[in-house]
Amino acid sequence: MTASLSPRPVRLLAISGSARQGSLNRQLVDLAARKAQALGAQVTHVDLRELAMPVYDDDWAAANGKPAGAVALRALFAEHDGLLLSCPEYNALPTPLLINSFDWLSTVQAQDGLPSGGGATAGKPVGLLAASPGALGGIRALPIVRTYLSTNFAMVVVPEQLALPHADQQLDALSGEVVLKKPELDQVLDKVVASVIRQAAWRLAAA
Ligand SMILES: Cc1cc2nc3c(=O)[nH]c(=O)nc-3n(C[C@H](O)[C@H](O)[C@H](O)COP(=O)(O)O)c2cc1C
């Protein structure tokens, strides 16, 4: 799919809005990443916790500059063509980890030939996923993530999305690899991934 449209393989970031051990959202986005790789994309997994950004604080920034993790995230976006993102909802909102990381990213200015944080995300496609042990699957936060990423970050949020309810029962480990038990949900995930790759490939081909 990618080779026929774009001059090089599509490069995607895979980010989970939860960094805890055993995160259901990490498992879901890792599955999406494997599907993207099967379609010819190259995927870089990003652990937001490893980027170690403090809670957003202008005074902290005045004293210390931008956190190295925010600058690293800007570089990652500059080097990649799109994003696969799975984020749980905390009280119907996206997680503080996700919002904090992207708020910091939005403050990184263009420097040394690299775009600003917002410039690095602009125009790039993102596929939204959510997983929760609850019955709603995290779907209430997805419109908020959609608005957040499509406004100041100017990302192209693809229409297809997957919120996975009862994710603790729907994700299954087969031969060490996590799969979705329900084929109809697996097909939705396929559509999200294919849509992101298609958008990214079109963008690359037009560049
Ligand atoms: C502070 C907090 C608020 C939560 N609020 C919701 C919620 O509104 N809806 C929901 O489905 N799950 C909620 N949960 C449960 C999470 O969906 C659950 O912990 C999930 O496993 C988190 O994703 P992870 O497995 O990727 O870490 C909440 C969890 C926490 C810690």
The ligand as an ORCA input file, in Angstrom:
! r2SCAN-3c Opt
* xyz 0 1
  C      -8.327      8.590     37.753
  C      -8.980      7.548     36.880
  C     -10.176      7.829     36.265
  C     -10.784      6.870     35.454
  N     -11.928      7.209     34.778
  C     -12.427      6.345     33.854
  C     -13.522      6.737     33.037
  O     -14.032      7.833     33.109
  N     -13.971      5.842     32.126
  C     -13.403      4.601     31.970
  O     -13.827      3.843     31.118
  N     -12.368      4.208     32.763
  C     -11.862      5.042     33.694
  N     -10.799      4.681     34.454
  C     -10.304      3.309     34.350
  C      -9.305      3.178     33.209
  O     -10.006      3.027     32.004
  C      -8.448      1.945     33.478
  O      -7.626      2.178     34.617
  C      -7.613      1.589     32.263
  O      -7.029      0.333     32.483
  C      -6.571      2.638     31.999
  O      -5.906      2.340     30.808
  P      -4.535      1.510     30.784
  O      -4.899      0.069     31.038
  O      -4.018      1.706     29.402
  O      -3.647      2.032     31.852
  C     -10.186      5.599     35.268
  C      -8.965      5.320     35.922
  C      -8.371      6.275     36.694
  C      -7.029      5.980     37.331
*
